[in-house]
Amino acid sequence: MAVCGVVADFAELIAAAKREQPDLCLLDAALAGRGYSQVAPILAATQGLRVVIMHGSASDTELLDAVTVGAAGHLPREMRATALTAALRDVLAGRPAFPRRVEALLVGALHPRR
């Protein structure tokens, strides 16, 4: 893996994604915006791009929002480098990288108890 760009804001991110055409974008949740509204334009800027959102602590709503907007993963910032590398390799291989609790959240959202 190689870092092809580091950006400070969303406009720089879109420009870098278009220019570099990366396979993966590691996006800080603070830059992603409320409800992760910025993920769709990033995905549209590059064909085949996978977005992984990094966070300090994520609520259930944020995790579901990440899935809904098309993120390939949602990982804590405090991950060890070896675990992060493994998770990113999984994403590049087509496997999602979300905390295990996302499974229960998705099932609950799709099949609410009555």
C-alpha positions, -999 to 999 in steps of 0.1 A, spaced: 0 0 0 11 35 -7 -3 69 4 -11 89 -27 -24 120 -10 -33 137 23 -59 164 23 -73 190 47 -108 195 33 -135 180 11 -126 201 -20 -90 188 -19 -102 153 -13 -124 153 -45 -96 168 -65 -70 143 -52 -94 114 -58 -100 125 -94 -63 130 -100 -49 100 -83 -77 75 -89 -69 55 -57 -83 21 -49 -91 31 -13 -98 63 6 -93 64 43 -116 92 54 -118 109 89 -154 110 102 -150 147 109 -143 154 72 -171 130 61 -197 154 74 -229 149 94 -246 118 82 -216 111 59 -232 132 32 -197 136 16 -192 99 8 -214 97 -23 -195 125 -42 -162 108 -33 -174 75 -46 -187 92 -78 -153 108 -84 -135 76 -89 -145 43 -104 -141 13 -81 -131 35 -51 -137 20 -17 -141 44 12 -133 35 48 -144 59 75 -122 63 106 -138 75 138 -131 82 175 -163 65 187 -193 58 165 -229 57 174 -252 30 160 -268 57 137 -233 66 124 -225 30 116 -258 24 98 -253 57 79 -218 45 68 -234 13 53 -262 33 37 -240 58 19 -218 30 5 -187 30 28 -167 -2 27 -158 1 63 -160 21 95 -130 16 118 -118 32 151 -89 56 149 -71 39 178 -66 6 158 -32 -9 159 -13 -5 127 -12 -42 120 -50 -46 125 -56 -15 103 -34 -29 76 -53 -62 77 -87 -45 76 -77 -23 46 -64 -54 28 -98 -71 35 -116 -41 20 -94 -41 -11 -102 -78 -15 -139 -70 -14 -147 -77 22 -163 -50 44 -146 -38 75 -172 -29 101 -174 -36 138 -193 -69 146 -222 -50 161 -231 -37 126 -246 -71 118 -271 -69 146 -279 -32 137 -286 -42 101 -308 -71 111 -327 -49 136 -331 -21 110 -344 -45 83 -365 -66 106 -377 -46 136 -393 -65 164 -430 -60 166 
